[in-house]
C-alpha cells in the first residue's frame, strides 16, 4: 500500500511539472523548459538510486 502512495505522489508531481513545461513551451521560454526537464531528470535519477 505504501508503494501505491509513493507512486501517486510521484505522478502528481510529474503532472505539475509537465504542465509547467507545456506552459513554458507555449510561451517559447526554452530556458525554463530546459531547467524543468533537468530537474525531472535529477529527481528521477535520485529516486532510482535510492
Secondary structure, 3 states (H helix, E strand, C coil): CHHHHHHHHHHHHHHHHHHHHHHHHHCCCHHHHHHHHHHHHHHHHHHHHC
